Amino acid sequence: MEGYKHKILSSNEMVRIFPTGNVMYSSRLTLRLRCNLALRTFPFDSNRCVIRFASYAYTDNDISLQWKPENPIQVSDQLSIQGFYASKFGTSNETHTTTTGSYRSLLLSFTVCRELGYYGIMVYIPCCMLVIISYLTFWMKDRNTKYLISIAVLLVGAMTIYHVNTSFPKTNYTKAIDNWTGMTMTFLFATYVLHVVLENVSKKDKDECLIEGKEGGSGEGAEAGGTAAENRRRRQCSGSSRMEAMVLVWYPAVFASFVILYFLGYWVPYLLG
């Protein structure tokens, strides 16, 4: 924390004595203060900060600290806090009693809320785009293209998340944005794994179909039972196709459900708070 009095061009202090004997003392100060932030819901976090004014040497019998009864806080319209905006200003008094006497302090409280535009542009939208690109590979027919794009998207996602995490505050607990980036990487990695599984299942089905086709086409009575065997073989050979159809439906459904639950759990309380 830092603070200093303004002394350009002269000391920025004023003393005014009224006919009633009251004395008004005014001094211009610039303070750089620190507020501890709870970051479990980062970047959907809003924190209450308190500034305390108190006398260190004089007790309540020597000096009485009070807020003005009307409009005690004037906030400049040009107030700007990088990455935040301040709201809900309030004032209160407190009295602390020690062995040397009672000391009164003035409390100024306000809420700082984080601006979300930067995180939407740099984190949430790019992650959604990477997952969508990763999902589109399931519609591609070329095997090499699928693997190439899946690996490229996975690497780009890892580099993007690493880059943005280096600029975020470090904590020893999981933040809301960590849940988002972690699930994004899970979906990108799952895409590559699903491609491998689907290819092996498809290859296995094709091999089994060829073997069963040869066995079903030889021997006596093959013609009589040909229709039943062919239907059974067709159902067995379509296993990979059914699995691929399930992936095409459930992959976007699960990701959409995660996005909805995520923003309902973090963004809605942020707006209501």
Secondary structure, 3 states (H helix, E strand, C coil): CEEEECCCCCCCEEEEECCCCCEEEEECEEEECCCCCCCCCCCCCEEEEEEEEECCCCCCCCCCCCCCCCCCCCCCCCCCECCEEEEEEEEEEEEEEECCEEEEEEEEEEEEEECCHHHHHHHHHHHHHHHHHHHHHHHCCCHHHHHHHHHHHHHHHHHHHHHHHHCCCCCCCCCHHHHHHHHHHHHHHHHHHHHHHHHHHHHHHHHHHHHHHHHHCCCCCCCCCHHHHHHHHHHHHCHHHHHHHHHHHHHHHHHHHHHHHHHHHHHHHHHHC
